């Protein structure tokens, strides 16, 4: 393995440990719930979920779970539900 690749691997390890460097802007993920799978999306600071509860409340257990998983990696005002 050449030295420049070793340096890239070391940098990748450091970046992965320094979560404050990351801010998600958009993504789409499937969450397998107890009864059904739901698609959750985050785009431009807004959550979307295909579950019925989200349609009425604008948040749900699926979006709240992702907020917990991604703590510190999405904008604070979005995580707080603003």
N, CA, C and O atoms as a printed pandas DataFrame, in Angstrom:
     atom_number atom_name residue_name chain_id  residue_number  x_coord  y_coord  z_coord
0              1         N          UNK        A               1    0.852   -1.162    0.000
1              2        CA          UNK        A               1    0.000    0.000    0.000
2              3         C          UNK        A               1    0.904    1.234    0.000
3              4         O          UNK        A               1    1.838    1.323    0.796
4              5         N          UNK        A               2    0.621    2.187   -0.900
5              6        CA          UNK        A               2    1.504    3.352   -0.958
6              7         C          UNK        A               2    1.151    4.374    0.119
7              8         O          UNK        A               2    0.054    4.350    0.677
8              9         N          UNK        A               3    2.083    5.257    0.399
9             10        CA          UNK        A               3    1.935    6.177    1.529
10            11         C          UNK        A               3    0.789    7.168    1.350
11            12         O          UNK        A               3    0.172    7.563    2.339
12            13         N          UNK        A               4    0.484    7.583    0.121
13            14        CA          UNK        A               4   -0.620    8.531   -0.052
14            15         C          UNK        A               4   -1.959    7.872    0.271
15            16         O          UNK        A               4   -2.855    8.529    0.802
16            17         N          UNK        A               5   -2.109    6.586   -0.041
17            18        CA          UNK        A               5   -3.339    5.876    0.289
18            19         C          UNK        A               5   -3.462    5.691    1.800
19            20         O          UNK        A               5   -4.554    5.821    2.353
20            21         N          UNK        A               6   -2.365    5.391    2.459
21            22        CA          UNK        A               6   -2.367    5.247    3.920
22            23         C          UNK        A               6   -2.804    6.558    4.558
23            24         O          UNK        A               6   -3.576    6.555    5.518
24            25         N          UNK        A               7   -2.319    7.673    4.033
25            26        CA          UNK        A               7   -2.727    8.982    4.544
26            27         C          UNK        A               7   -4.223    9.217    4.369
27            28         O          UNK        A               7   -4.868    9.783    5.251
28            29         N          UNK        A               8   -4.780    8.784    3.235
29            30        CA          UNK        A               8   -6.223    8.938    2.987
30            31         C          UNK        A               8   -7.038    8.084    3.948
31            32         O          UNK        A               8   -8.081    8.526    4.429
32            33         N          UNK        A               9   -6.587    6.885    4.231
33            34        CA          UNK        A               9   -7.278    6.011    5.173
34            35         C          UNK        A               9   -7.257    6.633    6.570
35            36         O          UNK        A               9   -8.269    6.610    7.271
36            37         N          UNK        A              10   -6.128    7.179    6.973
37            38        CA          UNK        A              10   -6.026    7.821    8.287
38            39         C          UNK        A              10   -6.933    9.037    8.369
39            40         O          UNK        A              10   -7.574    9.260    9.396
40            41         N          UNK        A              11   -6.999    9.830    7.298
41            42        CA          UNK        A              11   -7.867   11.005    7.280
42            43         C          UNK        A              11   -9.336   10.580    7.351
43            44         O          UNK        A              11  -10.127   11.205    8.057
44            45         N          UNK        A              12   -9.698    9.533    6.635
45            46        CA          UNK        A              12  -11.072    9.033    6.662
46            47         C          UNK        A              12  -11.458    8.588    8.074
47            48         O          UNK        A              12  -12.570    8.853    8.529
48            49         N          UNK        A              13  -10.549    7.923    8.753
49            50        CA          UNK        A              13  -10.822    7.492   10.130
50            51         C          UNK        A              13  -11.045    8.700   11.030
51            52         O          UNK        A              13  -11.969    8.707   11.843
52            53         N          UNK        A              14  -10.210    9.714   10.888
53            54        CA          UNK        A              14  -10.349   10.921   11.706
54            55         C          UNK        A              14  -11.677   11.622   11.413
55            56         O          UNK        A              14  -12.382   12.019   12.340
56            57         N          UNK        A              15  -12.023   11.777   10.140
57            58        CA          UNK        A              15  -13.289   12.414    9.779
58            59         C          UNK        A              15  -14.481   11.644   10.349
59            60         O          UNK        A              15  -15.436   12.250   10.835
60            61         N          UNK        A              16  -14.427   10.318   10.292
61            62        CA          UNK        A              16  -15.547    9.526   10.791
62            63         C          UNK        A              16  -15.711    9.644   12.298
63            64         O          UNK        A              16  -16.811    9.444   12.814
64            65         N          UNK        A              17  -14.647    9.964   13.008
65            66        CA          UNK        A              17  -14.710   10.132   14.453
66            67         C          UNK        A              17  -15.100   11.550   14.855
67            68         O          UNK        A              17  -15.474   11.780   16.005
68            69         N          UNK        A              18  -15.020   12.494   13.942
69            70        CA          UNK        A              18  -15.323   13.900   14.221
70            71         C          UNK        A              18  -16.655   14.258   13.561
71            72         O          UNK        A              18  -16.699   14.960   12.551
72            73         N          UNK        A              19  -17.740   13.757   14.158
73            74        CA          UNK        A              19  -19.070   13.896   13.577
74            75         C          UNK        A              19  -19.490   15.344   13.397
75            76         O          UNK        A              19  -20.342   15.629   12.555
76            77         N          UNK        A              20  -18.922   16.261   14.157
77            78        CA          UNK        A              20  -19.297   17.674   14.022
78            79         C          UNK        A              20  -18.963   18.217   12.638
79            80         O          UNK        A              20  -19.469   19.270   12.248
80            81         N          UNK        A              21  -18.117   17.512   11.893
81            82        CA          UNK        A              21  -17.753   17.937   10.538
82            83         C          UNK        A              21  -18.879   17.705    9.535
83            84         O          UNK        A              21  -18.871   18.288    8.451
84            85         N          UNK        A              22  -19.846   16.860    9.885
85            86        CA          UNK        A              22  -20.870   16.438    8.939
86            87         C          UNK        A              22  -22.178   17.187    9.155
87            88         O          UNK        A              22  -22.607   17.378   10.292
88            89         N          UNK        A              23  -22.809   17.611    8.069
89            90        CA          UNK        A              23  -24.144   18.187    8.081
90            91         C          UNK        A              23  -24.887   17.598    6.892
91            92         O          UNK        A              23  -24.539   17.863    5.741
92            93         N          UNK        A              24  -25.909   16.798    7.171
93            94        CA          UNK        A              24  -26.699   16.216    6.098
94            95         C          UNK        A              24  -27.578   17.288    5.479
95            96         O          UNK        A              24  -28.202   18.078    6.188
96            97         N          UNK        A              25  -27.623   17.311    4.154
97            98        CA          UNK        A              25  -28.471   18.245    3.426
98            99         C          UNK        A              25  -29.707   17.542    2.878
99           100         O          UNK        A              25  -30.803   18.101    2.891
100          101         N          UNK        A              26  -29.526   16.320    2.399
101          102        CA          UNK        A              26  -30.670   15.550    1.918
102          103         C          UNK        A              26  -30.322   14.067    1.917
103          104         O          UNK        A              26  -29.172   13.672    1.729
104          105         N          UNK        A              27  -31.357   13.266    2.132
105          106        CA          UNK        A              27  -31.210   11.822    2.049
106          107         C          UNK        A              27  -32.590   11.189    2.029
107          108         O          UNK        A              27  -33.590   11.844    2.323
108          109         N          UNK        A              28  -32.635    9.928    1.685
109          110        CA          UNK        A              28  -33.863    9.141    1.650
110          111         C          UNK        A              28  -33.523    7.785    2.239
111          112         O          UNK        A              28  -32.545    7.157    1.836
112          113         N          UNK        A              29  -34.320    7.337    3.181
113          114        CA          UNK        A              29  -34.030    6.076    3.855
114          115         C          UNK        A              29  -35.331    5.306    4.093
115          116         O          UNK        A              29  -36.389    5.903    4.295
116          117         N          UNK        A              30  -35.241    3.999    4.066
117          118        CA          UNK        A              30  -36.388    3.160    4.402
118          119         C          UNK        A              30  -36.211    2.655    5.824
119          120         O          UNK        A              30  -35.151    2.149    6.193
120          121         N          UNK        A              31  -37.263    2.799    6.614
121          122        CA          UNK        A              31  -37.249    2.275    7.988
122          123         C          UNK        A              31  -38.271    1.147    8.055
123          124         O          UNK        A              31  -39.441    1.337    7.724
124          125         N          UNK        A              32  -37.825   -0.016    8.481
125          126        CA          UNK        A              32  -38.730   -1.146    8.653
126          127         C          UNK        A              32  -39.338   -1.068   10.035
127          128         O          UNK        A              32  -38.671   -1.345   11.032
128          129         N          UNK        A              33  -40.592   -0.693   10.094
129          130        CA          UNK        A              33  -41.303   -0.580   11.361
130          131         C          UNK        A              33  -41.821   -1.933   11.815
131          132         O          UNK        A              33  -41.565   -2.962   11.189
132          133         N          UNK        A              34  -42.553   -1.909   12.916
133          134        CA          UNK        A              34  -43.128   -3.143   13.442
134          135         C          UNK        A              34  -44.163   -3.746   12.494
135          136         O          UNK        A              34  -44.296   -4.966   12.400
136          137         N          UNK        A              35  -44.897   -2.871   11.789
137          138        CA          UNK        A              35  -45.971   -3.347   10.916
138          139         C          UNK        A              35  -45.679   -3.159    9.436
139          140         O          UNK        A              35  -46.045   -4.006    8.622
140          141         N          UNK        A              36  -45.030   -2.067    9.081
141          142        CA          UNK        A              36  -44.777   -1.741    7.678
142          143         C          UNK        A              36  -43.432   -1.036    7.553
143          144         O          UNK        A              36  -42.855   -0.573    8.537
144          145         N          UNK        A              37  -42.960   -0.968    6.336
145          146        CA          UNK        A              37  -41.781   -0.146    6.041
146          147         C          UNK        A              37  -42.257    1.222    5.583
147          148         O          UNK        A              37  -43.290    1.347    4.926
148          149         N          UNK        A              38  -41.487    2.251    5.939
149          150        CA          UNK        A              38  -41.831    3.617    5.562
150          151         C          UNK        A              38  -40.599    4.300    4.991
151          152         O          UNK        A              38  -39.475    4.062    5.433
152          153         N          UNK        A              39  -40.832    5.147    4.009
153          154        CA          UNK        A              39  -39.757    5.946    3.431
154          155         C          UNK        A              39  -39.723    7.290    4.147
155          156         O          UNK        A              39  -40.736    7.982    4.255
156          157         N          UNK        A              40  -38.549    7.639    4.628
157          158        CA          UNK        A              40  -38.338    8.925    5.281
158          159         C          UNK        A              40  -37.323    9.687    4.447
159          160         O          UNK        A              40  -36.292    9.141    4.053
160          161         N          UNK        A              41  -37.618   10.940    4.183
161          162        CA          UNK        A              41  -36.717   11.779    3.403
162          163         C          UNK        A              41  -36.430   13.059    4.175
163          164         O          UNK        A              41  -37.259   13.542    4.947
164          165         N          UNK        A              42  -35.250   13.590    3.949
165          166        CA          UNK        A              42  -34.841   14.874    4.506
166          167         C          UNK        A              42  -34.271   15.675    3.353
167          168         O          UNK        A              42  -33.329   15.242    2.690
168          169         N          UNK        A              43  -34.845   16.845    3.115
169          170        CA          UNK        A              43  -34.383   17.669    2.006
170          171         C          UNK        A              43  -34.632   19.133    2.339
171          172         O          UNK        A              43  -35.739   19.517    2.717
172          173         N          UNK        A              44  -33.599   19.937    2.195
173          174        CA          UNK        A              44  -33.692   21.372    2.409
174          175         C          UNK        A              44  -34.283   21.698    3.782
175          176         O          UNK        A              44  -35.084   22.623    3.918
176          177         N          UNK        A              45  -33.879   20.928    4.799
177          178        CA          UNK        A              45  -34.306   21.191    6.168
178          179         C          UNK        A              45  -35.700   20.701    6.508
179          180         O          UNK        A              45  -36.229   21.037    7.568
180          181         N          UNK        A              46  -36.298   19.925    5.642
181          182        CA          UNK        A              46  -37.657   19.432    5.883
182          183         C          UNK        A              46  -37.700   17.905    5.852
183          184         O          UNK        A              46  -37.082   17.254    5.009
184          185         N          UNK        A              47  -38.459   17.363    6.810
185          186        CA          UNK        A              47  -38.679   15.928    6.877
186          187         C          UNK        A              47  -39.921   15.554    6.080
187          188         O          UNK        A              47  -40.848   16.353    5.943
188          189         N          UNK        A              48  -39.931   14.333    5.558
189          190        CA          UNK        A              48  -41.115   13.719    4.956
190          191         C          UNK        A              48  -41.117   12.254    5.370
191          192         O          UNK        A              48  -40.063   11.624    5.467
192          193         N          UNK        A              49  -42.296   11.725    5.610
193          194        CA          UNK        A              49  -42.432   10.299    5.908
194          195         C          UNK        A              49  -43.729    9.811    5.295
195          196         O          UNK        A              49  -44.707   10.554    5.212
196          197         N          UNK        A              50  -43.733    8.558    4.867
197          198        CA          UNK        A              50  -44.913    7.993    4.221
198          199         C          UNK        A              50  -45.928    7.434    5.208
199          200         O          UNK        A              50  -46.966    6.926    4.785
200          201         N          UNK        A              51  -45.664    7.509    6.500
201          202        CA          UNK        A              51  -46.626    6.959    7.467
202          203         C          UNK        A              51  -47.807    7.919    7.654
203          204         O          UNK        A              51  -47.689    9.121    7.415
204          205         N          UNK        A              52  -48.928    7.373    8.079
205          206        CA          UNK        A              52  -50.146    8.165    8.266
206          207         C          UNK        A              52  -49.995    9.205    9.373
207          208         O          UNK        A              52  -50.536   10.305    9.257
208          209         N          UNK        A              53  -49.278    8.881   10.433
209          210        CA          UNK        A              53  -49.143    9.821   11.546
210          211         C          UNK        A              53  -48.433   11.091   11.096
211          212         O          UNK        A              53  -48.821   12.192   11.486
212          213         N          UNK        A              54  -47.409   10.945   10.290
213          214        CA          UNK        A              54  -46.665   12.115    9.818
214          215         C          UNK        A              54  -47.562   13.053    9.012
215          216         O          UNK        A              54  -47.432   14.273    9.111
216          217         N          UNK        A              55  -48.459   12.496    8.226
217          218        CA          UNK        A              55  -49.343   13.311    7.392
218          219         C          UNK        A              55  -50.158   14.289    8.231
219          220         O          UNK        A              55  -50.429   15.405    7.787
220          221         N          UNK        A              56  -50.546   13.889    9.425
221          222        CA          UNK        A              56  -51.347   14.758   10.281
222          223         C          UNK        A              56  -50.543   15.608   11.242
223          224         O          UNK        A              56  -50.957   16.715   11.585
224          225         N          UNK        A              57  -49.391   15.103   11.685
225          226        CA          UNK        A              57  -48.642   15.775   12.753
226          227         C          UNK        A              57  -47.373   16.477   12.283
227          228         O          UNK        A              57  -46.864   17.361   12.972
228          229         N          UNK        A              58  -46.865   16.098   11.131
229          230        CA          UNK        A              58  -45.622   16.698   10.642
230          231         C          UNK        A              58  -44.376   16.134   11.286
231          232         O          UNK        A              58  -43.274   16.620   11.032
232          233         N          UNK        A              59  -44.530   15.115   12.115
233          234        CA          UNK        A              59  -43.417   14.357   12.693
234          235         C          UNK        A              59  -43.963   12.994   13.062
235          236         O          UNK        A              59  -45.176   12.792   13.105
236          237         N          UNK        A              60  -43.071   12.067   13.326
237          238        CA          UNK        A              60  -43.496   10.709   13.671
238          239         C          UNK        A              60  -42.331    9.978   14.333
239          240         O          UNK        A              60  -41.235   10.521   14.468
240          241         N          UNK        A              61  -42.586    8.753   14.736
241          242        CA          UNK        A              61  -41.527    7.979   15.388
242          243         C          UNK        A              61  -40.357    7.735   14.439
243          244         O          UNK        A              61  -39.218    7.600   14.887
244          245         N          UNK        A              62  -40.620    7.676   13.153
245          246        CA          UNK        A              62  -39.563    7.417   12.175
246          247         C          UNK        A              62  -38.634    8.627   12.037
247          248         O          UNK        A              62  -37.412    8.476   12.030
248          249         N          UNK        A              63  -39.215    9.824   11.926
249          250        CA          UNK        A              63  -38.375   11.023   11.821
250          251         C          UNK        A              63  -37.657   11.289   13.139
251          252         O          UNK        A              63  -36.497   11.700   13.145
252          253         N          UNK        A              64  -38.348   11.055   14.262
253          254        CA          UNK        A              64  -37.703   11.280   15.562
254          255         C          UNK        A              64  -36.554   10.301   15.786
255          256         O          UNK        A              64  -35.544   10.661   16.391
256          257         N          UNK        A              65  -36.700    9.062   15.303
257          258        CA          UNK        A              65  -35.607    8.086   15.428
258          259         C          UNK        A              65  -34.391    8.565   14.653
259          260         O          UNK        A              65  -33.266    8.482   15.146
260          261         N          UNK        A              66  -34.611    9.068   13.433
261          262        CA          UNK        A              66  -33.483    9.557   12.638
262          263         C          UNK        A              66  -32.856   10.800   13.257
263          264         O          UNK        A              66  -31.640   10.976   13.177
264          265         N          UNK        A              67  -33.656   11.661   13.872
265          266        CA          UNK        A              67  -33.080   12.814   14.571
266          267         C          UNK        A              67  -32.135   12.358   15.677
267          268         O          UNK        A              67  -31.077   12.954   15.880
268          269         N          UNK        A              68  -32.516   11.302   16.390
269          270        CA          UNK        A              68  -31.651   10.783   17.457
270          271         C          UNK        A              68  -30.374   10.182   16.886
271          272         O          UNK        A              68  -29.283   10.424   17.402
272          273         N          UNK        A              69  -30.511    9.406   15.831
273          274        CA          UNK        A              69  -29.353    8.771   15.210
274          275         C          UNK        A              69  -28.379    9.813   14.668
275          276         O          UNK        A              69  -27.163    9.654   14.778
276          277         N          UNK        A              70  -28.919   10.875   14.084
277          278        CA          UNK        A              70  -28.108   11.897   13.416
278          279         C          UNK        A              70  -27.839   13.111   14.305
279          280         O          UNK        A              70  -27.498   14.182   13.801
280          281         N          UNK        A              71  -27.986   12.958   15.594
281          282        CA          UNK        A              71  -27.800   14.082   16.517
282          283         C          UNK        A              71  -26.471   14.787   16.243
283          284         O          UNK        A              71  -25.410   14.163   16.208
284          285         N          UNK        A              72  -26.562   16.100   16.052
285          286        CA          UNK        A              72  -25.400   16.904   15.779
286          287         C          UNK        A              72  -24.989   16.912   14.310
287          288         O          UNK        A              72  -24.017   17.572   13.942
288          289         N          UNK        A              73  -25.730   16.178   13.461
289          290        CA          UNK        A              73  -25.363   16.073   12.064
290          291         C          UNK        A              73  -26.409   16.675   11.126
291          292         O          UNK        A              73  -26.225   16.687    9.909
292          293         N          UNK        A              74  -27.515   17.178   11.704
293          294        CA          UNK        A              74  -28.497   17.943   10.951
294          295         C          UNK        A              74  -28.628   19.284   11.638
295          296         O          UNK        A              74  -28.308   19.388   12.822
296          297         N          UNK        A              75  -29.085   20.315   10.947
297          298        CA          UNK        A              75  -29.181   21.632   11.570
298          299         C          UNK        A              75  -29.993   21.592   12.862
299          300         O          UNK        A              75  -31.026   20.926   12.924
300          301         N          UNK        A              76  -29.541   22.287   13.874
301          302        CA          UNK        A              76  -30.163   22.264   15.201
302          303         C          UNK        A              76  -31.627   22.663   15.155
303          304         O          UNK        A              76  -32.447   22.033   15.824
304          305         N          UNK        A              77  -31.987   23.694   14.384
305          306        CA          UNK        A              77  -33.370   24.144   14.332
306          307         C          UNK        A              77  -34.290   23.091   13.736
307          308         O          UNK        A              77  -35.469   23.044   14.087
308          309         N          UNK        A              78  -33.788   22.249   12.849
309          310        CA          UNK        A              78  -34.591   21.161   12.290
310          311         C          UNK        A              78  -34.768   20.098   13.342
311          312         O          UNK        A              78  -35.878   19.597   13.522
312          313         N          UNK        A              79  -33.717   19.734   14.043
313          314        CA          UNK        A              79  -33.786   18.680   15.069
314          315         C          UNK        A              79  -34.725   19.076   16.186
315          316         O          UNK        A              79  -35.343   18.212   16.808
316          317         N          UNK        A              80  -34.847   20.372   16.453
317          318        CA          UNK        A              80  -35.721   20.842   17.530
318          319         C          UNK        A              80  -37.170   20.931   17.070
319          320         O          UNK        A              80  -38.059   21.223   17.870
320          321         N          UNK        A              81  -37.411   20.684   15.794
321          322        CA          UNK        A              81  -38.776   20.715   15.280
322          323         C          UNK        A              81  -39.243   22.108   14.894
323          324         O          UNK        A              81  -40.446   22.351   14.800
324          325         N          UNK        A              82  -38.312   23.023   14.668
325          326        CA          UNK        A              82  -38.691   24.389   14.312
326          327         C          UNK        A              82  -39.184   24.471   12.890
327          328         O          UNK        A              82  -39.546   25.552   12.423
